Amino acid sequence: MFKSFFPRPRNFFLSALAWFALLLAIWHVFAVDHPDLSLIQIPVVEVAEGERAPFLSTEKVWVYQFIIGGALLFCLFWLFWGRNKWYIWSVVGTAIILVVTYFLVQISVWLNTWYGDFYDLIQDALGNPGSVTLAELFGKMLTVSYVLMATIMVQVVFQYYTQHYVFRWRMAMNEYYTEHWQKLRHVEGAAQRVQEDTMRFAGIMENLGSAFISSVMTLLAFFPLLWELSSHITELPFIGPVKGSMVFVALVSAMLGTVLLAVVGIRLPGLEFHNQRVEAAYRKELVYGEDNAERASPPVLSDLFSDVRRNYFRLYFNYLYFNVFRYAYLQGANFIPLIAMGPTIVAGAITLGIFTQINNAFGKVENSFQFLVNSWTTIIELISIHKRLTAFESVLDEDQSLTSAAI
């Protein structure tokens, strides 16, 4: 699954984590205070008190250069240390996905600030008629339209790119399994595992991986912002004033939801795994029946399909109560920030713009903490596929062990 695509998978992923941690340390200890090292200098724009810095400031351009430079150095390291056939897609492609994901997260941070200013402008216009001109209102919207148009283009190209990335991963797995087909062909459901499971595994891993990286980057970007915005919250209901209150509320909410759904859905991975086994047995008998008139008789097919039906009905029942808890939690979570901000709203201690910023930032931080909750059904499917492919590859591992012992 991994060694067919990534060079030395264990070392690759460990080195990626270590390099990420090192870059963070270098940035916070040294680089953050030296935007003068930037290769591309943006003219400094004087910002009046109360106004926001432009989207592309000297500091922002320095951050982007630092991240892109770090990604390039990582790619160069693996170019000389462990390059394989799929290097361009597995190493360089993964780095591109990480950099673009960071860019999109930064767009979210900027938009959060823009919405805060925009709603404050609307509040001024509604509360003090004539204080805001139509040109100011439309100018604010025109500013965000430029950023959104560029973002849309990046997202479209990014999605097109990730589709190719996923298919290259599938190609790598397909080549690896077909090279060893004579040893694997006797495994139950071998054809399905090579044709279908490789496709689904690559797609789910890319989607989950991108979602996880996006959650981590979103958390890193919005955590300090939400902590700062929490200073506007006067107190929490039944608790009182708490420093960084909204951060703790988001963390507790996400932890409770994650534990709840993990307990409720504990049986689902095993049921999904068994479901694919009975489906594979039914499909295999049908395939045999295409070439052999003595196979796939109605009684045999009826028994096999009964197994399929029985397992699906068990799945439906387990998903029934799982979804009750899942949707109840997700809907209830929408009201948590409103409840937490209740005393502050009633006291009139914040403006509409600040309320919008806090609410949006809270949603981003909470969603980052809720990665497992939001992805639980997909993770269940991935676990099932991983089990099947692991069992599939164990045949090769046993064969290699026997060969090594013989030598």
Secondary structure as GFF3:
##gff-version 3
##sequence-region A 1 407
A	DSSP	alpha_helix	9	29	.	.	.	ID=ss1
A	DSSP	three_ten_helix	31	33	.	.	.	ID=ss2
A	DSSP	three_ten_helix	35	37	.	.	.	ID=ss3
A	DSSP	alpha_helix	58	81	.	.	.	ID=ss4
A	DSSP	alpha_helix	87	87	.	.	.	ID=ss5
A	DSSP	pi_helix	88	92	.	.	.	ID=ss6
A	DSSP	alpha_helix	93	127	.	.	.	ID=ss7
A	DSSP	alpha_helix	134	179	.	.	.	ID=ss8
A	DSSP	alpha_helix	181	184	.	.	.	ID=ss9
A	DSSP	alpha_helix	190	192	.	.	.	ID=ss10
A	DSSP	pi_helix	193	197	.	.	.	ID=ss11
A	DSSP	alpha_helix	198	229	.	.	.	ID=ss12
A	DSSP	three_ten_helix	230	232	.	.	.	ID=ss13
A	DSSP	alpha_helix	245	264	.	.	.	ID=ss14
A	DSSP	alpha_helix	268	291	.	.	.	ID=ss15
A	DSSP	alpha_helix	298	333	.	.	.	ID=ss16
A	DSSP	alpha_helix	336	340	.	.	.	ID=ss17
A	DSSP	alpha_helix	342	347	.	.	.	ID=ss18
A	DSSP	alpha_helix	352	369	.	.	.	ID=ss19
A	DSSP	alpha_helix	371	374	.	.	.	ID=ss20
A	DSSP	alpha_helix	376	406	.	.	.	ID=ss21
###
